[in-house]
C-alpha cells in the first residue's frame, strides 16, 4: 500500500503533467483543429452514405457524429505519451528514473493523468461543441452523463496502461513506433473508432468484443447509441475488468523491462 | 543530379545500417496500412457505394496516398527535421556547403518505413484496387506527382520555423492534418471545402485528383496534377529562400559533420 509520502509524490507528478499540458497551447490548438477537421470529414461522409440500404434503423448521421465525437475525445485526450518512455530509454535517462523512491510506472501514470485532467474538458468542449453544431442536438440523456464520464476516464486509464507497455517495448525493439502503429490500428479497427461495432460482420464483431480495444473506444461511445442505464452498467463492468487484466500484464512487462535494462544496461 | 544521387545513396545506406530494424519497420508499416483499410471494407459490406465510389476506388485512393507519402518520407525524410534545424541553429552546417542547402536537408535522411508505404501502394492498386499492369505507368506517374506535392507542402509547413517560435510542433500537427485529409475521399464534401483542398491545403492533389485521373483516364486531370506538383515545388523553394533571408544564427558554422 503506498505511504503518505508516495501519494504526495504522485500528486506532484500529476501536477507536473497538468502544468505541461497547460503550457503546450499551440499543440493543443492544432489538435483541436484536427479534431474539428476529422468530425467535419465524417459528417460529410455519413451524410453521403446511403442509409436506406441499412437494416439497423436507429443509426443516423446525427447519432454517428456523436459516436465519433466520443471516440475522438478519448484518442485526442490521451495523446501519445509512450514517446516519453521511449525517449527516456533511448537517451539513458531511464537510469535516473529507476533510482526514484516512487515506482516508475505509478509516476508515469500519475503524470499522464495530470495531463488528461487538463485536456479532457478542453477536447470535450471542442469535440462535443462541433458535434452539436453539425447535428443540432445531443443524443445523450442527462441521467447517463455521469456514467459517460466515468466510462471515458476508465477508457483513458486503459489507453495509458497500454502506452506504458508500448513505451517499455523500446527495451527490446529499440523503437516503440512500429509497435505503436500496430496497436493504434488495432485500437481504431477493433475499438470501432469510426464505425460502431454493431455494423461489423458477426464474427469480426465477436473478435473485437473479446479484445480490450472495444473497452477503450467503442464501449464509452456506444452510450451515444444506447443510453440506457443497463447498457451503461455493462460497459463500466467490462472496462473495470479489462483494467485489472491490463494492469497485471503491465506489471509483468515492467518487471521484465527493468531487469533487462539492469542486466544489459541502457 | 549526381549530387542528389550521392546524397540519396548516403542516406539510404545509413537507413539500412540496421537491416533488421529497417525490415521490421517496413513490414509493420505495410500491416499498419492494411489494417486501416479494414474499416472501409467493413463500411462497403453494409453499403453498396459512397456517391458512386466502391471499395476498389477507395483502395485506388489510399494506394495513391500511401505511394506519395512513402516516396516522400523514404527519399526526402530529412524534411521533417527542418523546423528543428532552424530552431536550434543546426541549419548553419548546411549553409557552409557549396550547393544549395534545401536538397541537402531534404535528402539527409531516409525513413525505411516509407518503403512499407510504397509497397502498400502497389498492393492497394494492383490487388485491392483491381488495376491492371497496363495502368501501372500512369499510377506511378500520378503517385510520384503526389509525392512532390507532399514534400513541397511539408517544406512550407517546416519553414514556418523561420518566422514562428515553437513551429516544429505546429509543422508536425499540420502535416498530420494534411495526411489525414488525403486518406479520405473528398467527393462527399461541398464545393468550398474541395476548393480549399485543391489550393491552400493541397491534399486533393495527393490522392483525390490522381485517383480521379486514373479512374477516368483523363489527360486534363493528369495535366492538373503535373501543374500542381510544379507550382507547389516552386512555392516551397520560394518560401525556403525567403525564410533563409530571415535566418540569423551563425552558431554552428564550425560544426564538423
Interface residues (C-beta under 8 A of the other chain):
Chain A: X24 X26 X27 X30 X31 X33 X34 X37 X38 X40 X41 X44 X45 X47 X48 X49 X50 X53 X54 X173 X174 X175 X177 X178 X179 X181 X182 X184 X185 X186 X188 X189 X193 X194 X195 X199 X200 X201 X204
Chain B: X18 X21 X24 X25 X28 X29 X31 X32 X35 X36 X38 X39 X42 X43 X45 X46 X47 X48 X49 X50 X51 X113 X166 X169 X170 X173 X174 X176 X177 X180 X181 X184 X185 X188 X189 X190 X193
